[in-house]
Amino acid sequence: MELRILQYFLMVAREKNITRAAKQLHMTQPTLSRQLMQLEDELGKPLFIRGKRKIELTDEGVLLRRRAEEILSLVNKTEQEITQSEEEMVGQIMIGTGIFSSSQTVLSQVIEEFHDEYPLVKFDIYVGNADLIKERVDQGLVDIGILLEPVDISKYNHLRIPLQEKWGIIVSKTNSLAHKPYVKKEDLKELPLFLTNREIVQSEISNWLKGDVSLHSMFSYNFASAILPFIQDDQGAAITVEGAYQVLNQKNICFIPFYPELSTNTVFIWKKYTRLSPVIDRFIKKVQEYLEKSRSLYEK
């Protein structure tokens, strides 16, 4: 399977019309149609559902589109890393992050400082939970991951952010718990709850409960924003960190911390035993400098 053919396929997938795609690719429509049919023959699966006015992707086509985008992105990134020099500092940094305020604050400030020094470097932000981000780091699709602990980082180099996120619940301001300064284990009994689908975090919550209370889990989620309408409707409470609530920035919900307190850190990770491009290496050093400066301020 040639990269050129993948580019043809992606153009057709975007345009949903072979004639328009052929114009964009500066080739004839019959030639493009023939290339697509050869690709389908090679894979042994139909990739398109051909209609009179537009074409749609089959399930196999949707999968190939996702993989083709990843492959071409990685090829482009590899070419940039090989050809660039330290003097140029031109390229792209792929960052994977969750949605929580402490890491967002650090990331935005480091990027601002870095961009002032190296204005030709671009950033691509991928949002996902820790498991998805680690997978993309392993695949080389993300250079630096920012993860909320608890998380297994034994395979990665890492820098820990010296800011903690408090765990608690997000509820509607009409909820009976909304007036409380904190919630105890017994407050969660029989309360319809939305829990993250990350097993390692569920285990952390279970350890905090110490078996004293059984949770009434209604839904699991990747991001708090996905279940926000349910919370606003007072259909339950979401267990999450305060930083996620701050990022949501909604007036009709509130965050109530756990008591006794349960806190966690966030970490920057990148692959071990991998030669870093000059741009990635310099950005990580910028993060280190920023965190060292931050720690010295906290110690004062």
C-alpha positions as CSV (number, residue, x, y, z in Angstrom):
1,M,0.0,0.0,0.0
2,E,1.6,3.2,-1.2
3,L,1.5,6.5,0.7
4,R,0.4,8.2,-2.5
5,I,-2.7,6.0,-2.7
6,L,-3.5,6.7,1.0
7,Q,-3.4,10.4,0.2
8,Y,-5.8,9.8,-2.7
9,F,-8.1,7.8,-0.5
10,L,-8.2,10.5,2.2
11,M,-9.0,13.2,-0.3
12,V,-12.0,11.2,-1.6
13,A,-13.1,10.5,2.0
14,R,-13.0,14.3,2.7
15,E,-14.7,15.4,-0.5
16,K,-17.2,12.5,-0.6
17,N,-17.1,12.9,-4.4
18,I,-14.6,11.5,-6.8
19,T,-14.9,14.3,-9.4
20,R,-14.2,17.0,-6.8
21,A,-11.4,14.9,-5.2
22,A,-9.8,14.4,-8.7
23,K,-9.8,18.2,-9.3
24,Q,-8.1,18.8,-5.9
25,L,-5.5,16.1,-6.8
26,H,-5.0,17.5,-10.3
27,M,-5.7,14.2,-12.0
28,T,-8.6,12.8,-14.1
29,Q,-11.6,11.2,-12.5
30,P,-11.2,7.8,-14.3
31,T,-7.6,7.6,-13.1
32,L,-8.6,8.2,-9.5
33,S,-11.5,5.8,-9.7
34,R,-9.1,3.1,-11.0
35,Q,-6.6,3.7,-8.2
36,L,-9.4,3.4,-5.6
37,M,-10.7,0.2,-7.1
38,Q,-7.1,-1.3,-7.1
39,L,-6.9,-0.3,-3.4
40,E,-10.1,-2.1,-2.6
41,D,-8.9,-5.2,-4.6
42,E,-5.6,-5.1,-2.7
43,L,-7.4,-5.0,0.7
44,G,-10.2,-7.4,-0.4
45,K,-12.8,-5.2,1.2
46,P,-15.1,-2.4,-0.2
47,L,-14.2,1.0,1.2
48,F,-16.9,3.1,-0.3
49,I,-20.7,3.0,-0.6
50,R,-21.1,4.7,-4.0
51,G,-24.2,6.9,-4.4
52,K,-25.4,9.1,-7.3
53,R,-24.2,12.4,-5.8
54,K,-21.8,11.4,-3.1
55,I,-20.0,8.4,-1.6
56,E,-19.8,7.3,2.0
57,L,-17.3,5.2,3.8
58,T,-18.0,1.6,4.8
59,D,-16.9,0.4,8.2
60,E,-13.6,-0.8,6.7
61,G,-13.3,2.6,5.0
62,V,-13.7,4.5,8.3
63,L,-11.0,2.3,9.9
64,L,-8.6,2.9,7.0
65,R,-9.3,6.7,7.1
66,R,-8.3,6.8,10.8
67,R,-5.2,4.7,10.2
68,A,-4.2,6.5,7.0
69,E,-4.4,9.9,8.9
70,E,-2.2,8.4,11.6
71,I,0.3,7.0,9.1
72,L,0.6,10.1,7.0
73,S,0.9,12.3,10.1
74,L,3.7,10.1,11.5
75,V,5.5,10.1,8.1
76,N,5.3,13.9,7.9
77,K,6.6,14.2,11.5
78,T,9.4,11.8,10.9
79,E,10.6,13.8,7.8
80,Q,10.5,17.0,9.8
81,E,12.6,15.5,12.6
82,I,15.2,14.0,10.3
83,T,15.7,17.1,8.2
84,Q,15.6,19.8,10.8
85,S,18.7,21.2,12.5
86,E,19.1,22.6,16.0
87,E,19.6,26.1,14.6
88,E,16.3,26.1,12.7
89,M,14.0,25.0,15.5
90,V,11.1,24.4,13.1
91,G,8.6,21.7,13.5
92,Q,5.5,20.5,15.3
93,I,5.1,19.2,18.9
94,M,2.2,16.8,19.5
95,I,0.9,17.0,23.0
96,G,-1.7,14.7,24.6
97,T,-3.6,16.0,27.6
98,G,-6.6,15.5,29.7
99,I,-8.9,18.3,30.9
100,F,-7.7,19.5,34.4
101,S,-6.6,23.0,35.4
102,S,-3.2,22.5,37.0
103,S,-1.6,20.9,33.9
104,Q,-3.4,23.3,31.6
105,T,-2.0,26.3,33.5
106,V,1.6,24.9,33.3
107,L,1.2,23.9,29.6
108,S,-0.2,27.3,28.5
109,Q,2.6,29.2,30.3
110,V,5.4,26.9,29.0
111,I,4.0,27.1,25.4
112,E,3.8,30.9,25.6
113,E,7.5,31.2,26.7
114,F,8.6,28.6,24.2
115,H,6.7,30.3,21.3
116,D,8.4,33.6,22.2
117,E,11.8,32.0,21.7
118,Y,10.9,29.7,18.8
119,P,7.9,31.2,16.8
120,L,8.2,28.8,13.9
121,V,7.3,25.7,16.1
122,K,3.7,24.7,16.0
123,F,1.7,22.7,18.6
124,D,-1.0,20.1,18.0
125,I,-3.1,19.3,21.1
126,Y,-4.8,15.9,21.4
127,V,-7.4,15.5,24.2
128,G,-7.9,12.1,25.7
129,N,-7.8,10.1,29.0
130,A,-4.6,8.7,30.3
131,D,-5.0,5.3,28.6
132,L,-5.6,6.8,25.1
133,I,-2.7,9.2,25.5
134,K,-0.3,6.5,26.5
135,E,-1.4,4.5,23.5
136,R,-0.6,7.4,21.2
137,V,2.7,8.0,22.9
138,D,3.6,4.4,22.3
139,Q,2.6,4.7,18.6
140,G,4.7,7.8,18.2
141,L,1.6,9.9,17.4
142,V,2.0,12.0,20.6
143,D,5.4,13.4,21.7
144,I,4.5,14.4,25.2
145,G,1.6,13.2,27.3
146,I,0.2,14.9,30.3
147,L,-1.5,12.4,32.6
148,L,-3.6,12.5,35.8
149,E,-2.4,10.1,38.4
150,P,-2.8,7.4,39.5
151,V,-1.3,6.0,36.3
152,D,1.4,3.5,35.4
153,I,4.3,5.5,34.0
154,S,7.1,2.8,34.4
155,K,7.7,2.7,30.6
156,Y,8.2,6.5,30.3
157,N,10.5,9.3,31.3
158,H,8.4,11.8,33.3
159,L,8.3,15.1,35.1
160,R,5.8,15.5,38.0
161,I,3.9,18.8,38.2
162,P,4.1,20.3,41.8
163,L,0.4,21.1,41.9
164,Q,-2.2,18.8,43.3
165,E,-5.7,18.2,42.1
166,K,-8.4,17.5,44.7
167,W,-10.9,14.7,44.2
168,G,-14.6,15.2,44.9
169,I,-17.9,15.3,43.2
170,I,-19.6,17.7,40.8
171,V,-23.3,18.2,41.4
172,S,-26.1,20.5,40.3
173,K,-26.6,23.5,42.6
174,T,-30.1,22.2,43.2
175,N,-28.7,19.0,44.7
176,S,-29.2,18.5,48.4
177,L,-25.4,18.2,48.9
178,A,-24.6,21.5,47.1
179,H,-24.5,23.5,50.3
180,K,-21.9,21.2,52.0
181,P,-18.3,22.3,52.3
182,Y,-17.1,18.7,51.7
183,V,-18.6,15.2,51.3
184,K,-17.8,12.2,53.4
185,K,-18.0,8.6,52.4
186,E,-21.5,8.2,53.9
187,D,-22.8,11.0,51.7
188,L,-22.1,8.9,48.6
189,K,-24.2,6.0,49.8
190,E,-27.1,5.3,47.3
191,L,-26.2,8.5,45.4
192,P,-26.4,7.9,41.6
193,L,-22.8,8.4,40.5
194,F,-20.9,8.9,37.3
195,L,-17.4,7.3,37.5
196,T,-14.4,7.5,35.2
197,N,-14.0,4.3,33.2
198,R,-10.3,4.1,34.1
199,E,-9.9,1.0,36.3
200,I,-6.8,2.3,38.1
201,V,-8.7,5.4,39.2
202,Q,-11.7,3.4,40.3
203,S,-9.3,1.4,42.4
204,E,-8.0,4.6,44.0
205,I,-11.5,5.7,44.9
206,S,-12.2,2.2,46.4
207,N,-9.1,2.5,48.5
208,W,-10.3,5.9,49.8
209,L,-13.7,4.3,50.7
210,K,-11.9,1.5,52.5
211,G,-14.9,-0.8,51.9
212,D,-17.1,1.4,54.2
213,V,-19.5,2.3,51.5
214,S,-20.7,0.7,48.3
215,L,-21.1,3.1,45.4
216,H,-24.2,3.2,43.2
217,S,-22.5,3.7,39.8
218,M,-24.9,4.8,37.1
219,F,-22.6,5.6,34.2
220,S,-18.9,5.5,33.4
221,Y,-17.3,8.3,31.3
222,N,-14.1,9.5,29.6
223,F,-14.5,13.2,30.2
224,A,-16.7,15.1,32.7
225,S,-18.0,17.2,29.8
226,A,-19.7,14.2,28.3
227,I,-22.0,13.8,31.3
228,L,-22.4,17.5,32.1
229,P,-26.1,17.6,30.9
230,F,-27.0,14.8,33.4
231,I,-25.3,16.6,36.2
232,Q,-27.1,19.9,35.3
233,D,-30.4,18.0,35.3
234,D,-29.5,16.7,38.9
235,Q,-29.6,13.1,37.7
236,G,-26.6,12.3,39.8
237,A,-23.0,13.3,40.8
238,A,-19.8,12.9,38.9
239,I,-16.6,11.9,40.8
240,T,-13.8,13.9,39.3
241,V,-11.0,16.3,40.2
242,E,-11.6,20.0,40.9
243,G,-9.5,21.0,37.9
244,A,-12.0,19.3,35.6
245,Y,-14.8,21.3,37.2
246,Q,-12.9,24.6,36.7
247,V,-12.3,23.9,33.1
248,L,-16.0,23.1,32.6
249,N,-16.8,26.6,34.0
250,Q,-20.5,26.2,34.4
251,K,-22.5,28.4,36.8
252,N,-25.3,25.9,37.6
253,I,-23.0,23.2,39.0
254,C,-20.5,23.1,41.9
255,F,-17.6,21.1,43.1
256,I,-17.5,19.6,46.6
257,P,-14.2,18.0,47.8
258,F,-13.9,14.7,49.6
259,Y,-13.2,14.6,53.3
260,P,-10.8,13.1,54.3
261,E,-9.0,14.8,51.4
262,L,-8.0,12.7,48.4
263,S,-5.5,14.5,46.1
264,T,-3.4,13.5,43.1
265,N,-0.7,14.9,40.8
266,T,-0.3,15.3,37.0
267,V,2.8,14.2,35.1
268,F,4.5,15.0,31.8
269,I,5.6,11.8,30.1
270,W,7.6,10.9,27.0
271,K,9.1,7.7,25.6
272,K,12.2,6.1,27.1
273,Y,15.2,5.1,25.0
274,T,14.1,7.2,22.1
275,R,16.2,9.8,20.3
276,L,14.3,13.1,20.6
277,S,14.2,15.7,17.9
278,P,15.9,19.0,18.7
279,V,12.5,20.7,19.1
280,I,11.1,18.1,21.5
281,D,14.3,18.0,23.5
282,R,14.3,21.8,23.8
283,F,10.6,21.9,24.8
284,I,11.2,19.3,27.6
285,K,14.1,21.3,28.9
286,K,11.8,24.3,28.9
287,V,9.2,22.4,31.0
288,Q,12.0,21.3,33.4
289,E,13.2,24.9,33.7
290,Y,9.6,26.1,34.4
291,L,8.9,23.4,37.0
292,E,12.2,24.1,38.8
293,K,11.4,27.8,38.9
294,S,7.9,27.0,40.2
295,R,9.3,24.7,43.0
296,S,11.7,27.4,44.2
297,L,8.8,29.8,44.5
298,Y,6.7,27.3,46.5
299,E,9.6,26.6,48.8
300,K,9.8,30.3,49.6
